[in-house]
Amino acid sequence: MTPPAHWACALLYGDESGLETEDCEALEAFTADMIAQYGQCLAIDVSDEPSFVTYHDAKPYGVLACETLTFTFDTTRRD
């Protein structure tokens, strides 16, 4: 998955302190969808090479073009 690079601390460590309100809302919606689909939203790895793109996995949540990182999530279904 390719969410915004500025979500990295929140996704990996649960630290949303550097995010604006609209970023927190978009991240919460993304997380809710991941939980609905997989039963969790657990980032387990991330690339170290950002890429600036228009279309990414946070676009449906109102996030505009930005630098993204490639995250690996544990998608083992947990119910």
N, CA, C and O atoms as a MOPAC input file, in Angstrom:
PM7 MOZYME 1SCF
protein

 N      0.83900 1    -1.16800 1     0.00000 1
 C      0.00000 1     0.00000 1     0.00000 1
 C      0.89100 1     1.23900 1     0.00000 1
 O      2.02400 1     1.20900 1     0.48100 1
 N      0.36300 1     2.31500 1    -0.54200 1
 C      1.15200 1     3.54000 1    -0.64200 1
 C      0.44300 1     4.73500 1    -0.00200 1
 O     -0.05900 1     5.60900 1    -0.71000 1
 N      0.39900 1     4.77700 1     1.31900 1
 C     -0.14900 1     5.96100 1     1.97800 1
 C      0.88800 1     7.09300 1     2.01800 1
 O      2.05600 1     6.87500 1     1.69800 1
 N      0.46400 1     8.28700 1     2.40700 1
 C      1.39200 1     9.42400 1     2.46400 1
 C      2.56900 1     9.17900 1     3.40900 1
 O      2.43300 1     8.53200 1     4.44700 1
 N      3.71000 1     9.70600 1     3.02400 1
 C      4.91100 1     9.56700 1     3.84600 1
 C      4.73100 1    10.23300 1     5.20800 1
 O      5.27900 1     9.76700 1     6.20700 1
 N      3.96100 1    11.32600 1     5.24800 1
 C      3.80000 1    12.03100 1     6.52500 1
 C      2.89900 1    11.27100 1     7.50900 1
 O      2.73800 1    11.71200 1     8.64700 1
 N      2.31600 1    10.15600 1     7.10300 1
 C      1.55900 1     9.28800 1     8.00700 1
 C      2.45600 1     8.23400 1     8.66600 1
 O      1.98300 1     7.48100 1     9.51800 1
 N      3.71500 1     8.16500 1     8.29700 1
 C      4.59100 1     7.07700 1     8.73800 1
 C      4.64000 1     6.92800 1    10.25800 1
 O      4.47100 1     5.81600 1    10.75900 1
 N      4.86100 1     7.99300 1    10.99800 1
 C      4.94400 1     7.88700 1    12.46400 1
 C      3.62900 1     7.41200 1    13.06000 1
 O      3.61800 1     6.63300 1    14.01300 1
 N      2.53000 1     7.87900 1    12.50100 1
 C      1.22500 1     7.46100 1    13.00800 1
 C      0.97500 1     5.98300 1    12.71300 1
 O      0.48200 1     5.25800 1    13.57600 1
 N      1.30500 1     5.53400 1    11.51700 1
 C      1.06100 1     4.14000 1    11.14800 1
 C      1.99200 1     3.17200 1    11.86400 1
 O      1.57600 1     2.08400 1    12.26200 1
 N      3.23600 1     3.56100 1    12.02600 1
 C      4.21600 1     2.66500 1    12.63500 1
 C      4.22400 1     2.71000 1    14.15700 1
 O      4.42000 1     1.68800 1    14.81600 1
 N      4.00600 1     3.91300 1    14.71700 1
 C      4.17300 1     4.08100 1    16.16700 1
 C      2.94500 1     4.64600 1    16.88000 1
 O      2.95800 1     4.80200 1    18.10100 1
 N      1.88300 1     4.95200 1    16.12800 1
 C      0.68800 1     5.51000 1    16.73700 1
 C      0.83800 1     6.96100 1    17.15600 1
 O      0.04600 1     7.45000 1    17.96100 1
 N      1.83700 1     7.66300 1    16.63000 1
 C      2.11100 1     9.05000 1    16.99700 1
 C      1.54200 1     9.99800 1    15.94600 1
 O      2.13400 1    10.18100 1    14.88200 1
 N      0.40100 1    10.59500 1    16.24200 1
 C     -0.25600 1    11.53400 1    15.32700 1
 C      0.07800 1    12.98800 1    15.64400 1
 O     -0.54300 1    13.88900 1    15.08000 1
 N      1.03500 1    13.24100 1    16.52500 1
 C      1.30500 1    14.58800 1    17.01400 1
 C      1.71100 1    15.58300 1    15.92700 1
 O      1.48900 1    16.78100 1    16.10300 1
 N      2.28200 1    15.14900 1    14.83700 1
 C      2.70700 1    16.06300 1    13.78300 1
 C      1.68600 1    16.26600 1    12.68200 1
 O      1.96300 1    16.95900 1    11.70300 1
 N      0.51100 1    15.67400 1    12.82600 1
 C     -0.50000 1    15.74100 1    11.76700 1
 C     -1.52600 1    16.83200 1    12.02900 1
 O     -1.88700 1    17.10200 1    13.17400 1
 N     -1.99000 1    17.45300 1    10.95100 1
 C     -3.08400 1    18.42300 1    11.02400 1
 C     -4.39100 1    17.66500 1    11.23300 1
 O     -4.44900 1    16.45300 1    11.02400 1
 N     -5.42900 1    18.36900 1    11.64100 1
 C     -6.72300 1    17.75100 1    11.91600 1
 C     -7.25200 1    16.97800 1    10.72200 1
 O     -7.73000 1    15.85500 1    10.88000 1
 N     -7.17400 1    17.56400 1     9.51400 1
 C     -7.69700 1    16.87100 1     8.32900 1
 C     -6.89500 1    15.62000 1     7.99600 1
 O     -7.44600 1    14.65000 1     7.47700 1
 N     -5.59200 1    15.63600 1     8.29100 1
 C     -4.78200 1    14.43500 1     8.09400 1
 C     -5.18100 1    13.34500 1     9.08800 1
 O     -5.24200 1    12.16900 1     8.73000 1
 N     -5.45000 1    13.73000 1    10.32800 1
 C     -5.88800 1    12.75600 1    11.33500 1
 C     -7.22100 1    12.13500 1    10.93800 1
 O     -7.41600 1    10.92900 1    11.09400 1
 N     -8.12800 1    12.94400 1    10.43000 1
 C     -9.42600 1    12.42500 1    10.00200 1
 C     -9.28200 1    11.45800 1     8.83900 1
 O     -9.93100 1    10.41200 1     8.82100 1
 N     -8.43400 1    11.79700 1     7.85700 1
 C     -8.20300 1    10.91800 1     6.70800 1
 C     -7.54100 1     9.61600 1     7.16000 1
 O     -7.90900 1     8.53400 1     6.70200 1
 N     -6.57300 1     9.72500 1     8.05300 1
 C     -5.89500 1     8.53800 1     8.58500 1
 C     -6.86600 1     7.65200 1     9.35000 1
 O     -6.81700 1     6.42800 1     9.22500 1
 N     -7.74800 1     8.25500 1    10.13800 1
 C     -8.73700 1     7.47600 1    10.88400 1
 C     -9.67500 1     6.72700 1     9.93900 1
 O    -10.03000 1     5.57800 1    10.20200 1
 N    -10.08200 1     7.37400 1     8.83600 1
 C    -10.94900 1     6.71300 1     7.85600 1
 C    -10.20100 1     5.56600 1     7.17000 1
 O    -10.75800 1     4.48400 1     6.98400 1
 N     -8.95300 1     5.80100 1     6.80000 1
 C     -8.11500 1     4.75900 1     6.19600 1
 C     -7.98500 1     3.57500 1     7.14800 1
 O     -8.16100 1     2.42500 1     6.74500 1
 N     -7.67800 1     3.85900 1     8.41200 1
 C     -7.52200 1     2.82100 1     9.42300 1
 C     -8.81600 1     2.04100 1     9.62000 1
 O     -8.79500 1     0.81500 1     9.72300 1
 N     -9.93500 1     2.74300 1     9.67300 1
 C    -11.23400 1     2.08100 1     9.83700 1
 C    -11.51700 1     1.13500 1     8.68200 1
 O    -12.02200 1     0.03300 1     8.89400 1
 N    -11.19900 1     1.55000 1     7.46500 1
 C    -11.40300 1     0.68300 1     6.30200 1
 C    -10.47500 1    -0.53600 1     6.33700 1
 O    -10.88400 1    -1.64000 1     5.97800 1
 N     -9.23600 1    -0.33300 1     6.76700 1
 C     -8.31000 1    -1.46600 1     6.89700 1
 C     -8.83000 1    -2.46100 1     7.93800 1
 O     -8.77900 1    -3.67200 1     7.72600 1
 N     -9.32700 1    -1.94500 1     9.05200 1
 C     -9.85500 1    -2.81600 1    10.10300 1
 C    -11.09800 1    -3.55000 1     9.60800 1
 O    -11.27100 1    -4.73700 1     9.88500 1
 N    -11.95700 1    -2.85200 1     8.88200 1
 C    -13.15700 1    -3.50100 1     8.33900 1
 C    -12.79200 1    -4.61200 1     7.36200 1
 O    -13.43800 1    -5.65900 1     7.33100 1
 N    -11.75300 1    -4.37700 1     6.56600 1
 C    -11.36900 1    -5.36000 1     5.55500 1
 C    -10.51400 1    -6.49200 1     6.12400 1
 O    -10.70300 1    -7.65200 1     5.75700 1
 N     -9.57300 1    -6.16400 1     7.02200 1
 C     -8.60100 1    -7.15700 1     7.49100 1
 C     -8.69400 1    -7.47800 1     8.98200 1
 O     -8.04000 1    -8.40500 1     9.45800 1
 N     -9.49400 1    -6.72400 1     9.71200 1
 C     -9.59100 1    -6.94500 1    11.14500 1
 C     -8.51800 1    -6.23100 1    11.94100 1
 O     -8.49700 1    -6.31300 1    13.16900 1
 N     -7.61700 1    -5.52500 1    11.24900 1
 C     -6.53500 1    -4.78000 1    11.89700 1
 C     -5.89400 1    -3.82800 1    10.89400 1
 O     -6.13800 1    -3.91100 1     9.69000 1
 N     -5.07700 1    -2.93200 1    11.41000 1
 C     -4.29700 1    -2.02800 1    10.56200 1
 C     -2.90300 1    -1.97900 1    11.15900 1
 O     -2.55300 1    -1.04300 1    11.87800 1
 N     -2.11700 1    -2.98900 1    10.85700 1
 C     -0.80100 1    -3.14900 1    11.46400 1
 C      0.29700 1    -3.03800 1    10.40200 1
 O      0.53600 1    -3.96900 1     9.63300 1
 N      0.96000 1    -1.87100 1    10.38000 1
 C      2.08900 1    -1.67700 1     9.46700 1
 C      3.29600 1    -2.40500 1    10.04200 1
 O      3.65200 1    -2.20400 1    11.20300 1
 N      3.92500 1    -3.25100 1     9.22900 1
 C      5.05900 1    -4.03600 1     9.72500 1
 C      6.37400 1    -3.68600 1     9.03300 1
 O      7.44200 1    -4.09300 1     9.49100 1
 N      6.30600 1    -2.93700 1     7.93600 1
 C      7.52300 1    -2.55400 1     7.22900 1
 C      7.21900 1    -1.35400 1     6.34700 1
 O      6.06900 1    -1.13100 1     5.96800 1
 N      8.24100 1    -0.58600 1     6.02300 1
 C      8.07300 1     0.58200 1     5.15900 1
 C      9.34300 1     0.78100 1     4.33400 1
 O     10.45500 1     0.54400 1     4.80800 1
 N      9.15300 1     1.22000 1     3.09600 1
 C     10.30000 1     1.51200 1     2.24000 1
 C     10.96400 1     2.79400 1     2.72600 1
 O     10.35200 1     3.57600 1     3.45400 1
 N     12.19700 1     3.00900 1     2.33000 1
 C     12.87700 1     4.24000 1     2.72200 1
 C     13.04600 1     5.20000 1     1.54900 1
 O     13.76000 1     6.19700 1     1.66200 1
 N     12.39900 1     4.90900 1     0.43200 1
 C     12.47200 1     5.75700 1    -0.75100 1
 C     11.10300 1     6.36300 1    -1.05400 1
 O     10.23300 1     5.67700 1    -1.59100 1
 N     10.90200 1     7.63700 1    -0.71900 1
 C      9.61600 1     8.26100 1    -1.02200 1
 C      9.44400 1     8.49100 1    -2.51800 1
 O     10.41300 1     8.58400 1    -3.27100 1
 N      8.18400 1     8.57900 1    -2.92100 1
 C      7.84800 1     8.81500 1    -4.31800 1
 C      6.69300 1     9.81000 1    -4.34700 1
 O      5.69300 1     9.60700 1    -3.65800 1
 N      6.81000 1    10.88200 1    -5.13200 1
 C      5.74000 1    11.86500 1    -5.24100 1
 C      4.75000 1    11.38600 1    -6.29800 1
 O      5.11100 1    11.20600 1    -7.46100 1
 N      3.49400 1    11.18200 1    -5.88300 1
 C      2.47300 1    10.67400 1    -6.79900 1
 C      1.14000 1    11.38600 1    -6.57800 1
 O      0.86400 1    11.90500 1    -5.49600 1
 N      0.33300 1    11.39600 1    -7.61500 1
 C     -1.00600 1    11.97100 1    -7.53800 1
 C     -2.00100 1    10.94600 1    -7.02600 1
 O     -2.83800 1    11.26100 1    -6.18000 1
 N     -1.91800 1     9.72400 1    -7.52900 1
 C     -2.85700 1     8.67100 1    -7.15300 1
 C     -2.18100 1     7.69100 1    -6.20500 1
 O     -1.17500 1     7.06700 1    -6.54300 1
 N     -2.74800 1     7.56800 1    -5.01900 1
 C     -2.18600 1     6.72100 1    -3.97000 1
 C     -3.32900 1     6.17300 1    -3.12300 1
 O     -4.48900 1     6.49700 1    -3.37300 1
 N     -3.02400 1     5.36100 1    -2.13900 1
 C     -4.05300 1     4.69000 1    -1.34800 1
 C     -4.81700 1     5.60800 1    -0.39600 1
 O     -5.82700 1     5.18700 1     0.16800 1
 N     -4.37400 1     6.83300 1    -0.20100 1
 C     -5.10200 1     7.77600 1     0.65800 1
 C     -5.94000 1     8.76200 1    -0.15900 1
 O     -6.66000 1     9.57900 1     0.41600 1
 N     -5.86000 1     8.69900 1    -1.45800 1
 C     -6.62500 1     9.59400 1    -2.33400 1
 C     -8.13200 1     9.51900 1    -2.04800 1
 O     -8.78400 1    10.56300 1    -2.02400 1
 N     -8.71200 1     8.32700 1    -1.82900 1
 C    -10.15200 1     8.25900 1    -1.53900 1
 C    -10.54900 1     8.97700 1    -0.25000 1
 O    -11.73300 1     9.21900 1    -0.01800 1
 N     -9.58100 1     9.31600 1     0.58100 1
 C     -9.87000 1     9.97600 1     1.85400 1
 C     -9.57900 1    11.47300 1     1.79500 1
 O     -9.52300 1    12.14000 1     2.82800 1
 N     -9.39700 1    11.99500 1     0.59500 1
 C     -9.22200 1    13.42600 1     0.40900 1
 C     -7.79400 1    13.92000 1     0.44600 1
 O     -7.56800 1    15.13000 1     0.43500 1
 N     -6.82900 1    13.03000 1     0.49000 1
 C     -5.42100 1    13.43600 1     0.51600 1
 C     -4.97200 1    13.70700 1    -0.91900 1
 O     -5.09400 1    12.84700 1    -1.79100 1
 N     -4.45300 1    14.90600 1    -1.14900 1
 C     -4.00700 1    15.29900 1    -2.48400 1
 C     -2.65100 1    14.67600 1    -2.81300 1
 O     -2.09600 1    13.91700 1    -2.01800 1
 N     -2.13100 1    15.00200 1    -3.98500 1
 C     -0.82100 1    14.50300 1    -4.40800 1
 C      0.21500 1    14.79200 1    -3.32400 1
 O      0.23300 1    15.87900 1    -2.74600 1
 N      1.06800 1    13.82100 1    -3.05800 1
 C      2.06200 1    13.97700 1    -1.99800 1
 C      3.13700 1    12.90600 1    -2.14500 1
 O      3.04900 1    12.02000 1    -2.99500 1
 N      4.14700 1    13.01200 1    -1.29900 1
 C      5.14700 1    11.95300 1    -1.24000 1
 C      4.53200 1    10.76500 1    -0.50700 1
 O      3.86100 1    10.92600 1     0.51200 1
 N      4.76800 1     9.59200 1    -1.03700 1
 C      4.26200 1     8.37200 1    -0.42300 1
 C      5.42300 1     7.43000 1    -0.13300 1
 O      6.51600 1     7.56300 1    -0.68400 1
 N      5.15600 1     6.49300 1     0.73400 1
 C      6.07500 1     5.40000 1     1.00400 1
 C      5.31200 1     4.10600 1     0.78500 1
 O      4.08700 1     4.07500 1     0.90200 1
 N      6.01700 1     3.06100 1     0.47500 1
 C      5.38000 1     1.75700 1     0.31200 1
 C      5.42100 1     1.02800 1     1.65500 1
 O      6.48800 1     0.69400 1     2.17000 1
 N      4.23600 1     0.79200 1     2.20200 1
 C      4.09800 1     0.11200 1     3.48500 1
 C      3.67200 1    -1.33100 1     3.25400 1
 O      2.92600 1    -1.63200 1     2.32200 1
 N      4.15100 1    -2.20800 1     4.10700 1
 C      3.68400 1    -3.58100 1     4.15500 1
 C      2.84200 1    -3.71000 1     5.41300 1
 O      3.29100 1    -3.37800 1     6.51100 1
 N      1.62400 1    -4.19200 1     5.24400 1
 C      0.71300 1    -4.38900 1     6.36200 1
 C      0.49200 1    -5.87100 1     6.59200 1
 O      0.47700 1    -6.65900 1     5.64600 1
 N      0.32000 1    -6.24900 1     7.85000 1
 C     -0.08100 1    -7.61100 1     8.17500 1
 C     -1.56100 1    -7.70200 1     7.84100 1
 O     -2.38800 1    -7.06900 1     8.49800 1
 N     -1.89200 1    -8.47800 1     6.83400 1
 C     -3.28800 1    -8.59800 1     6.39600 1
 C     -3.90000 1    -9.93500 1     6.78800 1
 O     -4.90900 1   -10.36000 1     6.22500 1
 N     -3.27400 1   -10.59200 1     7.76200 1
 C     -3.85000 1   -11.82700 1     8.28200 1
 C     -5.15900 1   -11.47500 1     8.95200 1
 O     -5.18100 1   -10.68600 1     9.89700 1
 N     -6.23800 1   -12.04200 1     8.48200 1
 C     -7.57200 1   -11.72600 1     8.99700 1
 C     -7.68300 1   -12.12800 1    10.47100 1
 O     -7.43000 1   -13.27700 1    10.83400 1
 N     -8.06300 1   -11.16900 1    11.30500 1
 C     -8.25400 1   -11.40600 1    12.74300 1
 C     -9.68800 1   -11.02800 1    13.08400 1
 O    -10.09300 1    -9.88200 1    12.88700 1
 N    -10.44600 1   -11.96900 1    13.58500 1
 C    -11.83800 1   -11.68300 1    13.96500 1
 C    -12.07900 1   -11.95300 1    15.42300 1
 O    -13.19400 1   -11.76600 1    15.90900 1

